[in-house]
């Protein structure tokens, strides 16, 4: 793990050596930090985020566990919030030339990465941020202010398959492919970036049931099935509901189309650019479908993961 520790502060190195570790999906190890699994560089960035970020009531935080629709919710929310400035027909709509992750930066991969402490005070309101950090570990002012959180949840079967594909694309070439079975066993034990997945979901789920004005909980599958009604839900939650005129003009459908998998996938910036770490954007757009897991998981794997889901989420009211 020498390489893993490059550019880490001594404080962070010391901390990491005291944490439980498991085999990582993309790096030699991942570590259990504040109850969730992550990489050393992420831990350092999250500590800095927890120390320095100051939420404003007008902020909007987009939260997900990796591979559950982060890119999509960033695009949708950006398009809704900026629809007066950039109409969907605008030739210079930022979504046509920037990847959604550049328009809505992650706290942990971008803003607080590499020992940076960004000055976010001059960003135009409302500020949009993305994060994979579990609810319990969000910076305190996010929880205590009136800023809003949107959480997107995806069924664990598809999220697993999506993660496995992605990891194999972005894994260093010096490492052999990561076998499906091995990834699956780690996933079922909760050992996956920002997991256990059930804890991640439950943290935001619980908060959304107790404070629905604070946390909007949405599901990838529902968004796929009826994007327009979810766009309305999002706009209402964000306090910028679509007017009747906007709806009659077809604006909601146009936003859905602009942000669709098919549209984003074929844009030059998403075929060639890099927005998260040094990973190519094209890997963020694989299939964009619901239920692709049936092509990969054996009956016994389905049974095993179903059991985990029932055991961990059965009592919560959260269903897939
Ligand atoms: P698949 O691997 O199943 O295709 P994240 O954005 O959180 O990294 O999640 C990536 C998953 O969302 C991938 O799933 C990807 O194809 C899908 N995705 C990316 N953009 C999308 C969009 N605009 N609409 C729907 N799904 C999208």
py3Dmol code that shows the C-alpha trace and the ligand (Angstrom):
import py3Dmol

protein = """\
ATOM      1  CA  UNK A   1       0.000   0.000   0.000  1.00  0.00           C
ATOM      2  CA  UNK A   2       2.894   2.484  -0.472  1.00  0.00           C
ATOM      3  CA  UNK A   3       1.349   4.132  -3.481  1.00  0.00           C
ATOM      4  CA  UNK A   4      -1.957   4.474  -1.659  1.00  0.00           C
ATOM      5  CA  UNK A   5      -0.294   6.602   0.956  1.00  0.00           C
ATOM      6  CA  UNK A   6       1.364   9.056  -1.399  1.00  0.00           C
ATOM      7  CA  UNK A   7       0.360  12.636  -0.687  1.00  0.00           C
ATOM      8  CA  UNK A   8      -1.398  11.772   2.543  1.00  0.00           C
ATOM      9  CA  UNK A   9      -0.838  13.932   5.607  1.00  0.00           C
ATOM     10  CA  UNK A  10       0.977  12.225   8.480  1.00  0.00           C
ATOM     11  CA  UNK A  11      -2.142  12.581  10.587  1.00  0.00           C
ATOM     12  CA  UNK A  12      -4.140  10.686   8.002  1.00  0.00           C
ATOM     13  CA  UNK A  13      -1.476   7.989   7.588  1.00  0.00           C
ATOM     14  CA  UNK A  14      -1.534   7.392  11.326  1.00  0.00           C
ATOM     15  CA  UNK A  15      -5.300   7.171  11.377  1.00  0.00           C
ATOM     16  CA  UNK A  16      -5.439   4.746   8.476  1.00  0.00           C
ATOM     17  CA  UNK A  17      -3.114   2.300  10.173  1.00  0.00           C
ATOM     18  CA  UNK A  18      -5.524   2.107  13.081  1.00  0.00           C
ATOM     19  CA  UNK A  19      -8.578   1.265  10.933  1.00  0.00           C
ATOM     20  CA  UNK A  20      -9.960  -2.165  10.012  1.00  0.00           C
ATOM     21  CA  UNK A  21      -9.138  -3.003   6.397  1.00  0.00           C
ATOM     22  CA  UNK A  22     -10.328  -5.310   3.656  1.00  0.00           C
ATOM     23  CA  UNK A  23      -9.293  -6.040   0.127  1.00  0.00           C
ATOM     24  CA  UNK A  24     -10.223  -3.102  -2.119  1.00  0.00           C
ATOM     25  CA  UNK A  25     -11.989  -3.331  -5.481  1.00  0.00           C
ATOM     26  CA  UNK A  26      -9.582  -0.998  -7.221  1.00  0.00           C
ATOM     27  CA  UNK A  27      -6.865  -0.322  -4.680  1.00  0.00           C
ATOM     28  CA  UNK A  28      -5.030  -2.877  -2.508  1.00  0.00           C
ATOM     29  CA  UNK A  29      -7.155  -2.073   0.554  1.00  0.00           C
ATOM     30  CA  UNK A  30     -10.191  -0.199   1.686  1.00  0.00           C
ATOM     31  CA  UNK A  31     -10.650   0.955   5.245  1.00  0.00           C
ATOM     32  CA  UNK A  32     -13.590   1.182   7.615  1.00  0.00           C
ATOM     33  CA  UNK A  33     -13.827   4.879   8.491  1.00  0.00           C
ATOM     34  CA  UNK A  34     -16.734   6.214  10.584  1.00  0.00           C
ATOM     35  CA  UNK A  35     -18.618   3.012   9.792  1.00  0.00           C
ATOM     36  CA  UNK A  36     -18.195   3.001   6.012  1.00  0.00           C
ATOM     37  CA  UNK A  37     -15.572   1.672   3.620  1.00  0.00           C
ATOM     38  CA  UNK A  38     -13.340   3.971   1.680  1.00  0.00           C
ATOM     39  CA  UNK A  39      -9.901   4.634   0.277  1.00  0.00           C
ATOM     40  CA  UNK A  40      -7.165   6.572   2.069  1.00  0.00           C
ATOM     41  CA  UNK A  41      -7.390   9.585  -0.243  1.00  0.00           C
ATOM     42  CA  UNK A  42     -11.118   9.750   0.250  1.00  0.00           C
ATOM     43  CA  UNK A  43     -10.713   9.594   4.021  1.00  0.00           C
ATOM     44  CA  UNK A  44      -8.365  12.548   3.941  1.00  0.00           C
ATOM     45  CA  UNK A  45     -10.736  14.554   1.753  1.00  0.00           C
ATOM     46  CA  UNK A  46     -13.754  13.687   3.900  1.00  0.00           C
ATOM     47  CA  UNK A  47     -11.968  14.785   7.068  1.00  0.00           C
ATOM     48  CA  UNK A  48     -11.165  18.107   5.418  1.00  0.00           C
ATOM     49  CA  UNK A  49     -14.775  18.452   4.200  1.00  0.00           C
ATOM     50  CA  UNK A  50     -16.060  17.743   7.713  1.00  0.00           C
ATOM     51  CA  UNK A  51     -13.716  20.350   9.156  1.00  0.00           C
ATOM     52  CA  UNK A  52     -14.184  23.141   6.671  1.00  0.00           C
ATOM     53  CA  UNK A  53     -17.429  23.026   4.708  1.00  0.00           C
ATOM     54  CA  UNK A  54     -20.116  25.492   5.756  1.00  0.00           C
ATOM     55  CA  UNK A  55     -23.585  24.854   4.396  1.00  0.00           C
ATOM     56  CA  UNK A  56     -26.001  27.594   3.425  1.00  0.00           C
ATOM     57  CA  UNK A  57     -29.741  27.269   3.586  1.00  0.00           C
ATOM     58  CA  UNK A  58     -29.934  27.604  -0.191  1.00  0.00           C
ATOM     59  CA  UNK A  59     -27.461  24.764  -0.892  1.00  0.00           C
ATOM     60  CA  UNK A  60     -28.550  21.581  -2.611  1.00  0.00           C
ATOM     61  CA  UNK A  61     -26.653  18.360  -1.948  1.00  0.00           C
ATOM     62  CA  UNK A  62     -26.998  15.386  -4.302  1.00  0.00           C
ATOM     63  CA  UNK A  63     -26.173  12.172  -2.462  1.00  0.00           C
ATOM     64  CA  UNK A  64     -25.776   8.627  -3.777  1.00  0.00           C
ATOM     65  CA  UNK A  65     -23.774   5.508  -3.256  1.00  0.00           C
ATOM     66  CA  UNK A  66     -21.547   5.023  -6.328  1.00  0.00           C
ATOM     67  CA  UNK A  67     -23.176   3.691  -9.502  1.00  0.00           C
ATOM     68  CA  UNK A  68     -26.750   4.399  -8.529  1.00  0.00           C
ATOM     69  CA  UNK A  69     -27.485   7.333 -10.821  1.00  0.00           C
ATOM     70  CA  UNK A  70     -25.165  10.105  -9.656  1.00  0.00           C
ATOM     71  CA  UNK A  71     -24.382  11.411 -13.120  1.00  0.00           C
ATOM     72  CA  UNK A  72     -28.060  11.470 -14.039  1.00  0.00           C
ATOM     73  CA  UNK A  73     -29.347  13.252 -10.923  1.00  0.00           C
ATOM     74  CA  UNK A  74     -26.589  15.848 -11.297  1.00  0.00           C
ATOM     75  CA  UNK A  75     -27.670  16.535 -14.874  1.00  0.00           C
ATOM     76  CA  UNK A  76     -31.381  16.701 -13.995  1.00  0.00           C
ATOM     77  CA  UNK A  77     -30.918  18.978 -11.007  1.00  0.00           C
ATOM     78  CA  UNK A  78     -28.536  21.283 -12.851  1.00  0.00           C
ATOM     79  CA  UNK A  79     -30.981  21.569 -15.751  1.00  0.00           C
ATOM     80  CA  UNK A  80     -33.924  22.358 -13.447  1.00  0.00           C
ATOM     81  CA  UNK A  81     -32.075  24.950 -11.399  1.00  0.00           C
ATOM     82  CA  UNK A  82     -30.593  26.726 -14.404  1.00  0.00           C
ATOM     83  CA  UNK A  83     -33.563  26.576 -16.769  1.00  0.00           C
ATOM     84  CA  UNK A  84     -34.058  30.343 -16.865  1.00  0.00           C
ATOM     85  CA  UNK A  85     -30.429  30.971 -17.763  1.00  0.00           C
ATOM     86  CA  UNK A  86     -30.108  28.088 -20.195  1.00  0.00           C
ATOM     87  CA  UNK A  87     -33.159  26.859 -22.056  1.00  0.00           C
ATOM     88  CA  UNK A  88     -33.081  23.255 -23.190  1.00  0.00           C
ATOM     89  CA  UNK A  89     -32.892  24.334 -26.831  1.00  0.00           C
ATOM     90  CA  UNK A  90     -29.919  26.585 -26.130  1.00  0.00           C
ATOM     91  CA  UNK A  91     -26.937  25.621 -28.279  1.00  0.00           C
ATOM     92  CA  UNK A  92     -24.649  26.599 -25.429  1.00  0.00           C
ATOM     93  CA  UNK A  93     -26.344  24.642 -22.676  1.00  0.00           C
ATOM     94  CA  UNK A  94     -23.524  23.647 -20.299  1.00  0.00           C
ATOM     95  CA  UNK A  95     -24.697  20.030 -20.302  1.00  0.00           C
ATOM     96  CA  UNK A  96     -23.759  19.824 -23.987  1.00  0.00           C
ATOM     97  CA  UNK A  97     -20.119  20.663 -23.360  1.00  0.00           C
ATOM     98  CA  UNK A  98     -19.479  19.672 -19.740  1.00  0.00           C
ATOM     99  CA  UNK A  99     -19.867  16.384 -17.952  1.00  0.00           C
ATOM    100  CA  UNK A 100     -22.425  16.646 -15.102  1.00  0.00           C
ATOM    101  CA  UNK A 101     -19.639  15.959 -12.580  1.00  0.00           C
ATOM    102  CA  UNK A 102     -17.922  19.178 -13.672  1.00  0.00           C
ATOM    103  CA  UNK A 103     -21.123  21.168 -13.202  1.00  0.00           C
ATOM    104  CA  UNK A 104     -21.912  19.661  -9.788  1.00  0.00           C
ATOM    105  CA  UNK A 105     -18.619  18.898  -8.050  1.00  0.00           C
ATOM    106  CA  UNK A 106     -18.084  16.162  -5.489  1.00  0.00           C
ATOM    107  CA  UNK A 107     -16.887  17.234  -2.052  1.00  0.00           C
ATOM    108  CA  UNK A 108     -14.619  14.227  -1.725  1.00  0.00           C
ATOM    109  CA  UNK A 109     -13.205  13.806  -5.257  1.00  0.00           C
ATOM    110  CA  UNK A 110     -12.965  17.400  -6.282  1.00  0.00           C
ATOM    111  CA  UNK A 111     -13.468  20.226  -3.805  1.00  0.00           C
ATOM    112  CA  UNK A 112     -11.625  18.824  -0.777  1.00  0.00           C
ATOM    113  CA  UNK A 113      -9.362  16.383  -2.630  1.00  0.00           C
ATOM    114  CA  UNK A 114      -5.566  16.635  -2.530  1.00  0.00           C
ATOM    115  CA  UNK A 115      -5.398  18.698   0.642  1.00  0.00           C
ATOM    116  CA  UNK A 116      -7.308  21.611  -0.856  1.00  0.00           C
ATOM    117  CA  UNK A 117      -9.515  23.905   1.165  1.00  0.00           C
ATOM    118  CA  UNK A 118     -11.640  25.604  -1.476  1.00  0.00           C
ATOM    119  CA  UNK A 119     -13.188  29.037  -1.153  1.00  0.00           C
ATOM    120  CA  UNK A 120     -16.821  28.357  -1.991  1.00  0.00           C
ATOM    121  CA  UNK A 121     -18.178  31.652  -0.705  1.00  0.00           C
ATOM    122  CA  UNK A 122     -18.376  33.284  -4.113  1.00  0.00           C
ATOM    123  CA  UNK A 123     -20.236  30.531  -5.915  1.00  0.00           C
ATOM    124  CA  UNK A 124     -23.607  31.706  -7.231  1.00  0.00           C
ATOM    125  CA  UNK A 125     -26.681  30.676  -5.285  1.00  0.00           C
ATOM    126  CA  UNK A 126     -27.994  28.053  -5.102  1.00  0.00           C
ATOM    127  CA  UNK A 127     -24.809  26.045  -4.856  1.00  0.00           C
ATOM    128  CA  UNK A 128     -25.049  22.435  -6.072  1.00  0.00           C
ATOM    129  CA  UNK A 129     -22.766  19.775  -4.631  1.00  0.00           C
ATOM    130  CA  UNK A 130     -22.446  16.017  -4.967  1.00  0.00           C
ATOM    131  CA  UNK A 131     -21.338  13.443  -2.442  1.00  0.00           C
ATOM    132  CA  UNK A 132     -21.163   9.728  -1.699  1.00  0.00           C
ATOM    133  CA  UNK A 133     -20.650  10.315   2.032  1.00  0.00           C
ATOM    134  CA  UNK A 134     -23.298   8.585   4.213  1.00  0.00           C
ATOM    135  CA  UNK A 135     -25.817  10.830   5.969  1.00  0.00           C
ATOM    136  CA  UNK A 136     -24.277  10.347   9.416  1.00  0.00           C
ATOM    137  CA  UNK A 137     -20.887  11.600   8.199  1.00  0.00           C
ATOM    138  CA  UNK A 138     -22.067  14.713   6.387  1.00  0.00           C
ATOM    139  CA  UNK A 139     -20.628  17.979   7.655  1.00  0.00           C
ATOM    140  CA  UNK A 140     -22.738  19.070  10.647  1.00  0.00           C
ATOM    141  CA  UNK A 141     -23.984  22.319   9.100  1.00  0.00           C
ATOM    142  CA  UNK A 142     -25.551  20.327   6.280  1.00  0.00           C
ATOM    143  CA  UNK A 143     -27.722  18.577   8.839  1.00  0.00           C
ATOM    144  CA  UNK A 144     -28.492  21.619  10.985  1.00  0.00           C
ATOM    145  CA  UNK A 145     -29.130  24.190   8.229  1.00  0.00           C
ATOM    146  CA  UNK A 146     -32.167  24.188   5.954  1.00  0.00           C
ATOM    147  CA  UNK A 147     -30.177  23.139   2.913  1.00  0.00           C
ATOM    148  CA  UNK A 148     -31.788  20.390   0.895  1.00  0.00           C
ATOM    149  CA  UNK A 149     -30.592  16.886   0.138  1.00  0.00           C
ATOM    150  CA  UNK A 150     -31.657  14.710  -2.776  1.00  0.00           C
ATOM    151  CA  UNK A 151     -30.823  11.032  -2.479  1.00  0.00           C
ATOM    152  CA  UNK A 152     -31.001   8.583  -5.367  1.00  0.00           C
ATOM    153  CA  UNK A 153     -31.212   4.910  -4.516  1.00  0.00           C
ATOM    154  CA  UNK A 154     -30.831   2.080  -7.028  1.00  0.00           C
ATOM    155  CA  UNK A 155     -31.644  -1.573  -6.562  1.00  0.00           C
ATOM    156  CA  UNK A 156     -28.600  -3.372  -5.149  1.00  0.00           C
ATOM    157  CA  UNK A 157     -28.492  -5.987  -7.928  1.00  0.00           C
ATOM    158  CA  UNK A 158     -28.005  -3.418 -10.672  1.00  0.00           C
ATOM    159  CA  UNK A 159     -25.791  -1.228  -8.514  1.00  0.00           C
ATOM    160  CA  UNK A 160     -23.518  -4.192  -7.900  1.00  0.00           C
ATOM    161  CA  UNK A 161     -23.257  -5.082 -11.596  1.00  0.00           C
ATOM    162  CA  UNK A 162     -22.684  -1.467 -12.535  1.00  0.00           C
ATOM    163  CA  UNK A 163     -19.931  -1.145  -9.902  1.00  0.00           C
ATOM    164  CA  UNK A 164     -18.244  -4.326 -11.012  1.00  0.00           C
ATOM    165  CA  UNK A 165     -18.147  -3.213 -14.653  1.00  0.00           C
ATOM    166  CA  UNK A 166     -16.918   0.245 -13.754  1.00  0.00           C
ATOM    167  CA  UNK A 167     -14.161  -0.986 -11.485  1.00  0.00           C
ATOM    168  CA  UNK A 168     -12.866  -3.284 -14.192  1.00  0.00           C
ATOM    169  CA  UNK A 169     -12.722  -0.334 -16.604  1.00  0.00           C
ATOM    170  CA  UNK A 170     -10.912   2.034 -14.275  1.00  0.00           C
ATOM    171  CA  UNK A 171      -8.656  -0.453 -12.481  1.00  0.00           C
ATOM    172  CA  UNK A 172      -4.962   0.147 -13.119  1.00  0.00           C
ATOM    173  CA  UNK A 173      -3.796  -1.947 -16.071  1.00  0.00           C
ATOM    174  CA  UNK A 174      -1.146  -3.508 -13.895  1.00  0.00           C
ATOM    175  CA  UNK A 175      -3.892  -5.317 -11.956  1.00  0.00           C
ATOM    176  CA  UNK A 176      -5.694  -8.389 -13.297  1.00  0.00           C
ATOM    177  CA  UNK A 177      -9.474  -8.211 -13.924  1.00  0.00           C
ATOM    178  CA  UNK A 178     -11.515  -8.331 -10.746  1.00  0.00           C
ATOM    179  CA  UNK A 179     -13.561 -11.572 -10.736  1.00  0.00           C
ATOM    180  CA  UNK A 180     -17.321 -11.205 -10.386  1.00  0.00           C
ATOM    181  CA  UNK A 181     -17.532 -13.778  -7.594  1.00  0.00           C
ATOM    182  CA  UNK A 182     -14.939 -12.029  -5.519  1.00  0.00           C
ATOM    183  CA  UNK A 183     -16.598  -8.643  -5.938  1.00  0.00           C
ATOM    184  CA  UNK A 184     -19.956 -10.209  -5.130  1.00  0.00           C
ATOM    185  CA  UNK A 185     -18.803 -11.721  -1.864  1.00  0.00           C
ATOM    186  CA  UNK A 186     -17.325  -8.423  -0.749  1.00  0.00           C
ATOM    187  CA  UNK A 187     -20.516  -6.588  -1.769  1.00  0.00           C
ATOM    188  CA  UNK A 188     -22.726  -8.951   0.247  1.00  0.00           C
ATOM    189  CA  UNK A 189     -20.497  -8.360   3.290  1.00  0.00           C
ATOM    190  CA  UNK A 190     -20.957  -4.636   2.792  1.00  0.00           C
ATOM    191  CA  UNK A 191     -17.384  -4.154   1.613  1.00  0.00           C
ATOM    192  CA  UNK A 192     -17.752  -1.708  -1.261  1.00  0.00           C
ATOM    193  CA  UNK A 193     -16.911   1.982  -1.545  1.00  0.00           C
ATOM    194  CA  UNK A 194     -19.102   3.983   0.905  1.00  0.00           C
ATOM    195  CA  UNK A 195     -20.882   0.770   1.902  1.00  0.00           C
ATOM    196  CA  UNK A 196     -22.373  -1.243   3.443  1.00  0.00           C
ATOM    197  CA  UNK A 197     -24.974  -0.293   0.856  1.00  0.00           C
ATOM    198  CA  UNK A 198     -27.832  -0.980   3.289  1.00  0.00           C
ATOM    199  CA  UNK A 199     -26.438   1.425   5.864  1.00  0.00           C
ATOM    200  CA  UNK A 200     -25.995   4.069   3.197  1.00  0.00           C
ATOM    201  CA  UNK A 201     -29.584   3.713   2.028  1.00  0.00           C
ATOM    202  CA  UNK A 202     -31.035   3.498   5.529  1.00  0.00           C
ATOM    203  CA  UNK A 203     -29.312   6.650   6.738  1.00  0.00           C
ATOM    204  CA  UNK A 204     -30.918   8.795   4.052  1.00  0.00           C
ATOM    205  CA  UNK A 205     -34.169   6.806   4.041  1.00  0.00           C
ATOM    206  CA  UNK A 206     -34.710   7.334   7.736  1.00  0.00           C
ATOM    207  CA  UNK A 207     -33.978  11.038   7.464  1.00  0.00           C
ATOM    208  CA  UNK A 208     -36.330  11.386   4.482  1.00  0.00           C
ATOM    209  CA  UNK A 209     -39.190   9.832   6.435  1.00  0.00           C
ATOM    210  CA  UNK A 210     -38.550  12.047   9.467  1.00  0.00           C
ATOM    211  CA  UNK A 211     -37.800  15.249   7.563  1.00  0.00           C
ATOM    212  CA  UNK A 212     -39.361  15.006   4.097  1.00  0.00           C
ATOM    213  CA  UNK A 213     -38.797  18.731   3.505  1.00  0.00           C
ATOM    214  CA  UNK A 214     -35.077  18.161   4.086  1.00  0.00           C
ATOM    215  CA  UNK A 215     -34.354  14.921   2.239  1.00  0.00           C
ATOM    216  CA  UNK A 216     -36.014  13.807  -0.992  1.00  0.00           C
ATOM    217  CA  UNK A 217     -35.552  10.071  -1.511  1.00  0.00           C
ATOM    218  CA  UNK A 218     -35.859   8.878  -5.091  1.00  0.00           C
ATOM    219  CA  UNK A 219     -35.311   5.579  -6.840  1.00  0.00           C
ATOM    220  CA  UNK A 220     -33.446   5.102 -10.104  1.00  0.00           C
ATOM    221  CA  UNK A 221     -35.994   2.597 -11.363  1.00  0.00           C
ATOM    222  CA  UNK A 222     -38.926   4.943 -10.701  1.00  0.00           C
ATOM    223  CA  UNK A 223     -37.077   7.800 -12.375  1.00  0.00           C
ATOM    224  CA  UNK A 224     -36.508   5.628 -15.430  1.00  0.00           C
ATOM    225  CA  UNK A 225     -40.139   4.631 -15.598  1.00  0.00           C
ATOM    226  CA  UNK A 226     -41.537   8.139 -15.341  1.00  0.00           C
ATOM    227  CA  UNK A 227     -38.885  10.804 -15.646  1.00  0.00           C
ATOM    228  CA  UNK A 228     -41.344  13.661 -16.148  1.00  0.00           C
ATOM    229  CA  UNK A 229     -43.196  13.170 -12.885  1.00  0.00           C
ATOM    230  CA  UNK A 230     -39.898  12.858 -11.048  1.00  0.00           C
ATOM    231  CA  UNK A 231     -38.697  16.100 -12.595  1.00  0.00           C
ATOM    232  CA  UNK A 232     -41.846  17.756 -11.246  1.00  0.00           C
ATOM    233  CA  UNK A 233     -41.229  16.235  -7.849  1.00  0.00           C
ATOM    234  CA  UNK A 234     -37.646  17.504  -7.909  1.00  0.00           C
ATOM    235  CA  UNK A 235     -38.650  21.015  -8.955  1.00  0.00           C
ATOM    236  CA  UNK A 236     -41.333  21.171  -6.249  1.00  0.00           C
ATOM    237  CA  UNK A 237     -38.911  19.942  -3.618  1.00  0.00           C
ATOM    238  CA  UNK A 238     -36.340  22.522  -4.699  1.00  0.00           C
ATOM    239  CA  UNK A 239     -38.902  25.295  -4.403  1.00  0.00           C
ATOM    240  CA  UNK A 240     -38.895  26.062  -8.126  1.00  0.00           C
ATOM    241  CA  UNK A 241     -42.003  24.246  -9.418  1.00  0.00           C
ATOM    242  CA  UNK A 242     -42.665  24.179 -13.146  1.00  0.00           C
ATOM    243  CA  UNK A 243     -45.355  26.644 -14.189  1.00  0.00           C
ATOM    244  CA  UNK A 244     -48.300  25.592 -16.322  1.00  0.00           C
ATOM    245  CA  UNK A 245     -46.770  27.513 -19.229  1.00  0.00           C
ATOM    246  CA  UNK A 246     -43.465  25.706 -18.833  1.00  0.00           C
ATOM    247  CA  UNK A 247     -45.247  22.393 -18.796  1.00  0.00           C
ATOM    248  CA  UNK A 248     -47.340  23.294 -21.860  1.00  0.00           C
ATOM    249  CA  UNK A 249     -44.227  24.372 -23.743  1.00  0.00           C
ATOM    250  CA  UNK A 250     -42.897  20.844 -23.211  1.00  0.00           C
ATOM    251  CA  UNK A 251     -40.037  22.007 -21.046  1.00  0.00           C
ATOM    252  CA  UNK A 252     -40.210  19.092 -18.625  1.00  0.00           C
ATOM    253  CA  UNK A 253     -39.995  16.553 -21.428  1.00  0.00           C
ATOM    254  CA  UNK A 254     -37.171  18.514 -22.995  1.00  0.00           C
ATOM    255  CA  UNK A 255     -35.162  18.402 -19.782  1.00  0.00           C
ATOM    256  CA  UNK A 256     -35.756  14.665 -19.515  1.00  0.00           C
ATOM    257  CA  UNK A 257     -34.505  14.279 -23.081  1.00  0.00           C
ATOM    258  CA  UNK A 258     -31.487  16.519 -22.623  1.00  0.00           C
ATOM    259  CA  UNK A 259     -30.407  14.507 -19.560  1.00  0.00           C
ATOM    260  CA  UNK A 260     -31.241  11.098 -20.954  1.00  0.00           C
ATOM    261  CA  UNK A 261     -28.653   8.358 -21.091  1.00  0.00           C
ATOM    262  CA  UNK A 262     -28.879   8.239 -24.884  1.00  0.00           C
ATOM    263  CA  UNK A 263     -28.304  11.953 -25.293  1.00  0.00           C
ATOM    264  CA  UNK A 264     -25.486  12.375 -22.776  1.00  0.00           C
ATOM    265  CA  UNK A 265     -23.649   9.259 -23.851  1.00  0.00           C
ATOM    266  CA  UNK A 266     -23.112  10.506 -27.398  1.00  0.00           C
ATOM    267  CA  UNK A 267     -21.779  13.950 -26.544  1.00  0.00           C
ATOM    268  CA  UNK A 268     -18.141  14.567 -27.379  1.00  0.00           C
ATOM    269  CA  UNK A 269     -17.305  15.607 -23.804  1.00  0.00           C
ATOM    270  CA  UNK A 270     -18.705  12.350 -22.478  1.00  0.00           C
ATOM    271  CA  UNK A 271     -16.956  10.215 -25.073  1.00  0.00           C
ATOM    272  CA  UNK A 272     -13.512  11.732 -24.627  1.00  0.00           C
ATOM    273  CA  UNK A 273     -13.269  13.839 -21.487  1.00  0.00           C
ATOM    274  CA  UNK A 274     -12.205  13.054 -17.926  1.00  0.00           C
ATOM    275  CA  UNK A 275     -14.077  14.462 -14.953  1.00  0.00           C
ATOM    276  CA  UNK A 276     -13.623  12.172 -11.945  1.00  0.00           C
ATOM    277  CA  UNK A 277     -10.007  11.551 -10.986  1.00  0.00           C
ATOM    278  CA  UNK A 278      -8.294  10.451 -14.188  1.00  0.00           C
ATOM    279  CA  UNK A 279     -11.152   8.170 -15.201  1.00  0.00           C
ATOM    280  CA  UNK A 280     -12.638   8.529 -18.651  1.00  0.00           C
ATOM    281  CA  UNK A 281     -16.167   9.871 -18.759  1.00  0.00           C
ATOM    282  CA  UNK A 282     -17.234   7.252 -21.275  1.00  0.00           C
ATOM    283  CA  UNK A 283     -17.210   4.605 -18.544  1.00  0.00           C
ATOM    284  CA  UNK A 284     -19.940   6.533 -16.721  1.00  0.00           C
ATOM    285  CA  UNK A 285     -22.347   5.613 -19.508  1.00  0.00           C
ATOM    286  CA  UNK A 286     -22.584   1.867 -19.881  1.00  0.00           C
ATOM    287  CA  UNK A 287     -26.122   0.602 -20.438  1.00  0.00           C
ATOM    288  CA  UNK A 288     -28.384   2.787 -18.346  1.00  0.00           C
ATOM    289  CA  UNK A 289     -30.986   0.043 -18.002  1.00  0.00           C
ATOM    290  CA  UNK A 290     -33.007  -1.545 -15.216  1.00  0.00           C
ATOM    291  CA  UNK A 291     -32.538  -5.256 -14.570  1.00  0.00           C
ATOM    292  CA  UNK A 292     -29.282  -5.913 -16.448  1.00  0.00           C
ATOM    293  CA  UNK A 293     -28.176  -8.025 -13.472  1.00  0.00           C
ATOM    294  CA  UNK A 294     -30.141 -10.995 -14.824  1.00  0.00           C
ATOM    295  CA  UNK A 295     -27.392 -11.401 -17.413  1.00  0.00           C
ATOM    296  CA  UNK A 296     -24.685 -11.839 -14.796  1.00  0.00           C
ATOM    297  CA  UNK A 297     -25.868 -13.354 -11.525  1.00  0.00           C
ATOM    298  CA  UNK A 298     -26.356 -17.069 -10.950  1.00  0.00           C
ATOM    299  CA  UNK A 299     -29.502 -18.276  -9.128  1.00  0.00           C
ATOM    300  CA  UNK A 300     -27.482 -18.859  -5.963  1.00  0.00           C
ATOM    301  CA  UNK A 301     -26.055 -15.355  -6.100  1.00  0.00           C
ATOM    302  CA  UNK A 302     -29.542 -13.935  -6.501  1.00  0.00           C
ATOM    303  CA  UNK A 303     -30.644 -15.921  -3.492  1.00  0.00           C
ATOM    304  CA  UNK A 304     -27.668 -14.793  -1.425  1.00  0.00           C
ATOM    305  CA  UNK A 305     -28.107 -11.095  -2.166  1.00  0.00           C
ATOM    306  CA  UNK A 306     -31.891 -11.303  -1.749  1.00  0.00           C
ATOM    307  CA  UNK A 307     -31.293 -12.691   1.720  1.00  0.00           C
ATOM    308  CA  UNK A 308     -28.955  -9.866   2.629  1.00  0.00           C
ATOM    309  CA  UNK A 309     -31.476  -7.308   1.387  1.00  0.00           C
ATOM    310  CA  UNK A 310     -34.319  -8.915   3.314  1.00  0.00           C
ATOM    311  CA  UNK A 311     -32.247  -9.177   6.462  1.00  0.00           C
ATOM    312  CA  UNK A 312     -30.904  -5.637   6.373  1.00  0.00           C
ATOM    313  CA  UNK A 313     -33.748  -3.693   4.806  1.00  0.00           C
ATOM    314  CA  UNK A 314     -36.772  -5.906   5.420  1.00  0.00           C
ATOM    315  CA  UNK A 315     -38.070  -3.910   8.370  1.00  0.00           C
ATOM    316  CA  UNK A 316     -37.366  -0.494   6.922  1.00  0.00           C
ATOM    317  CA  UNK A 317     -40.216  -0.215   4.447  1.00  0.00           C
ATOM    318  CA  UNK A 318     -37.671   0.313   1.686  1.00  0.00           C
ATOM    319  CA  UNK A 319     -38.524  -1.997  -1.220  1.00  0.00           C
ATOM    320  CA  UNK A 320     -37.040  -2.707  -4.632  1.00  0.00           C
TER     321      UNK A 320
END
"""
ligand_1 = """\
27
LIG
P -25.046 0.880 -15.764
O -23.638 0.490 -15.451
O -26.034 -0.103 -15.213
O -25.263 1.161 -17.194
P -23.237 6.768 -11.466
O -23.657 7.924 -12.334
O -23.762 6.848 -10.075
O -21.795 6.527 -11.577
O -24.001 5.493 -12.042
C -23.681 4.979 -13.299
C -24.866 4.204 -13.819
O -25.874 5.127 -14.249
C -24.493 3.386 -15.026
O -25.354 2.254 -14.997
C -24.805 4.344 -16.156
O -24.973 3.737 -17.399
C -26.089 4.973 -15.649
N -26.355 6.306 -16.221
C -25.461 7.270 -16.539
N -26.080 8.345 -17.030
C -27.397 8.060 -17.050
C -28.549 8.787 -17.471
N -28.454 10.007 -17.995
N -29.752 8.192 -17.321
C -29.844 6.948 -16.793
N -28.804 6.221 -16.401
C -27.577 6.760 -16.510
"""
view = py3Dmol.view(width=600, height=400)
view.addModel(protein, "pdb")
view.setStyle({"model": 0}, {"cartoon": {"style": "trace"}})
view.addModel(ligand_1, "xyz")
view.setStyle({"model": 1}, {"stick": {}})
view.zoomTo()
view.show()
